[in-house]
Amino acid sequence: MKLLGALILVLSLSAACGLQCYACAFSDPHSCTNVLTCPGGMDRCFSTTISGTITKGCQFTSLCVSPMSCCEGNLCNSAIPTGPSIMFLLVSSAIITIFL
């Protein structure tokens, strides 16, 4: 039960600090590791690939149009699972292990 309380606290604090996205301009897809805290109002992370180079950053929902790929949540514009997706994977693995 203490673990669940700690998990809720961590997720609440990360949500209160604003959206974070990976940010880079015209770089190699594997070298985009800069983390940017989005300015107020920008509520999506985006990623777009043009001629083999990638651009990532923060975006307004209303400006998310093709070929730009937008997502919601901290660091969601990465190919590497992070944040809530890793927690979901760990929790689901633990539940399966306990009950099977």
N, C-alpha and C positions, 0 to 999 in steps of 0.2 A: 504494500500500500504506500510506503514511503517513496518507492521508486516512481509510482504513478504521480504522486504529488510533485516530485522533483521534475519529472518530464513536463507536466502541465506548466510549472513555473518557468522552465527554460523556453518552452514554446511561446508563452505569453510575453516574456521579455524580448524575444527575438522579433515578435510581431510589433511590439511597441516602438522599436528602434527604426522603423521604416523599411521599405522594400530594398533588398540588395540584389544586384544583377552583376553578371560578368560583363566587363566592358573592354572593347578593343576595336580598332579600326583597321581594316584591310590587312589582317595578319593571317598567319598560318593557323588552321583550325586547332592544332594541339598546343599553341602557345598563348591562348587567350585565358589568362589566369588573374587579371586585375579585377578586384571587387569594388563596385561603386554603390554607394548608398544613394538611391534615387531622390531627386528633388521632389518637393510636395506636388501632388497631383498626378505624377507619373506612377501609374499603378500596374504596369506590365513590363516584363523583360522581353527583349526582342533579339532575334538572330537572323541574319541574312547572308547568303553566300553568293558572291559575284565573281566569276572567272577563277574559281578555286580559292579565293580569299574570303575571309569571314569578317563580318562586323557585328558586334554585340553591344547592348546597352539597355537603357531605360526608355520607355515609350508611354504615350497616352493611349488609352484603349481606343479612342476614336481614330487614331492615326495608324492602327495596326491593319495594314492592307497587304495583299499579295505583291511581291514574293516574300515579304517579311513574315517570319514566323514568330508569333507572340505567345507568351505563357504567363501564368499567374503564380506567384510564390517566390520566396527567396532562392536565388541562384538556380532558377529553373531553366535558364538558357544555356545549360551545359550538357555535354554528352555523358558526363560522369554523374551518377546519382549522388545527390547531396541532401542535407537537411531532412525534411519530412519524409522523403522517399526512402532514405536509409533507415529512418526510425520505423517506418511502416514495414520494411523488409525484416528488420530485426524482431519486431513485435510479432509479426506473422510467423516467423521461423520459431520463435519461442513457444507460441501457442501450439503450433503443430507438434513440436517436440514434446511438450507436456502432455497433450491429450492423445497422442498416437502411440 
